[in-house]
Amino acid sequence: MKPYQGGEEMLKLKERRKELGMTQGQLALKTGLAKGYISDLETGRRNNPSLAVMEKIAKALKCKIGDIF
């Protein structure tokens, strides 16, 4: 798996979250991650999440890692 590079992919994460009607805060609670970290991923300020983080987010968003990263 190639490292997450941010950019267009960050939109996939935000779009999927919004499709589910979920706020960043709700996603943070489901994943155990900080709301600010979720925000940073969506905006590209952070662009290299670990595999464990990507797995947590994908599980919370009920999709595959490749669908959002």
C-alpha positions as a Python dict, from the first residue, in 0.01 Angstrom:
ca = {
    (1, 'M'): (0, 0, 0),
    (2, 'K'): (139, 340, -93),
    (3, 'P'): (163, 610, 174),
    (4, 'Y'): (-128, 849, 199),
    (5, 'Q'): (-38, 1167, 15),
    (6, 'G'): (-327, 1401, 103),
    (7, 'G'): (-471, 1616, -174),
    (8, 'E'): (-766, 1466, -358),
    (9, 'E'): (-787, 1174, -118),
    (10, 'M'): (-869, 1401, 174),
    (11, 'L'): (-1192, 1491, -3),
    (12, 'K'): (-1289, 1123, -10),
    (13, 'L'): (-1263, 1101, 367),
    (14, 'K'): (-1474, 1413, 420),
    (15, 'E'): (-1728, 1312, 157),
    (16, 'R'): (-1776, 966, 309),
    (17, 'R'): (-1814, 1112, 656),
    (18, 'K'): (-2076, 1355, 532),
    (19, 'E'): (-2255, 1080, 335),
    (20, 'L'): (-2311, 908, 668),
    (21, 'G'): (-2428, 1233, 829),
    (22, 'M'): (-2140, 1219, 1072),
    (23, 'T'): (-1960, 1517, 1222),
    (24, 'Q'): (-1586, 1528, 1279),
    (25, 'G'): (-1659, 1503, 1650),
    (26, 'Q'): (-1867, 1189, 1604),
    (27, 'L'): (-1597, 1031, 1390),
    (28, 'A'): (-1341, 1121, 1653),
    (29, 'L'): (-1548, 949, 1922),
    (30, 'K'): (-1593, 636, 1710),
    (31, 'T'): (-1223, 609, 1634),
    (32, 'G'): (-1070, 735, 1957),
    (33, 'L'): (-882, 1000, 1759),
    (34, 'A'): (-881, 1372, 1834),
    (35, 'K'): (-1128, 1588, 1643),
    (36, 'G'): (-839, 1814, 1543),
    (37, 'Y'): (-655, 1516, 1395),
    (38, 'I'): (-959, 1426, 1183),
    (39, 'S'): (-978, 1787, 1069),
    (40, 'D'): (-608, 1791, 985),
    (41, 'L'): (-645, 1476, 774),
    (42, 'E'): (-942, 1620, 585),
    (43, 'T'): (-765, 1946, 510),
    (44, 'G'): (-429, 1792, 424),
    (45, 'R'): (-239, 1946, 716),
    (46, 'R'): (-156, 1588, 812),
    (47, 'N'): (-94, 1357, 524),
    (48, 'N'): (68, 1040, 650),
    (49, 'P'): (-163, 853, 890),
    (50, 'S'): (-50, 513, 1013),
    (51, 'L'): (-214, 196, 890),
    (52, 'A'): (-378, 157, 1231),
    (53, 'V'): (-535, 504, 1202),
    (54, 'M'): (-655, 436, 848),
    (55, 'E'): (-811, 108, 964),
    (56, 'K'): (-993, 280, 1253),
    (57, 'I'): (-1133, 548, 1026),
    (58, 'A'): (-1237, 304, 753),
    (59, 'K'): (-1413, 83, 1008),
    (60, 'A'): (-1598, 381, 1156),
    (61, 'L'): (-1701, 494, 808),
    (62, 'K'): (-1802, 140, 707),
    (63, 'C'): (-1577, 126, 403),
    (64, 'K'): (-1240, -1, 283),
    (65, 'I'): (-921, 193, 340),
    (66, 'G'): (-876, 236, -36),
    (67, 'D'): (-1217, 403, -61),
    (68, 'I'): (-1109, 700, 149),
    (69, 'F'): (-729, 714, 142),
}
